[in-house]
Amino acid sequence: MSDDHTDVQDFFSARATGWDGKFPNDGPAYAAAVGELGLREGDRVLDAGCGTGRALPPLRAAVGPSGLVLGADLTPAMLHEAVRAGRDRDGRLLLADVAALPLRSRSLDAVFGAGLISHLRDPADNLRELARVVRPGGVLALFHPIGRAALAARQGRQITPQDLRAEPNLRPLLAGSGWRMTSYVDEDARFLALAVRED
């Protein structure tokens, strides 16, 4: 990705309108993945790279009215679609880069990232920034509503050994960025890697 992020913004800006219509049946998969975070009433959670905010309603349901839900995205058009869908009622939206979050260190209990890792400009540094804003023992979920093989087939490509989401690549990447992977699922119906913030 380019240093100024224009390629990411251009990619998602061109697709923002109608994005949700492309994936109309993903809601249950998002809710199930959020359920695996183990959030409690009053927790503070960030949806990193929130896009149109599809994870915000289940995140709000998990933390309740006393919790804090934030959605951060780099692309104004995606945040606009989140507002159009009314998802700003479930969380506060931030126009922000996950490389430099406008949040205090150790201020969150969890981070949820759907489809995030393949769009990170510097995955190790960006994952370290996510670790910075999460308290020790907090949780990270890297999620996609379909697995790596199904996604590659949808995109007309093959999975390569360099795929960051492959467990042999992702586990050390997380470990070097302040996280310890606790579970890994890559099946046709979903991809979900969970990690705990180390001290």
Beta strands, then each sheet from edge to edge (+ up, - down):
strand 1: 44-48
strand 2: 68-73
strand 3: 92-95
strand 4: 108-114
strand 5: 134-144
strand 6: 179-187
strand 7: 190-197
sheet 1: 3+ 2+ 1+ 4+ 5+ 7- 6+
end
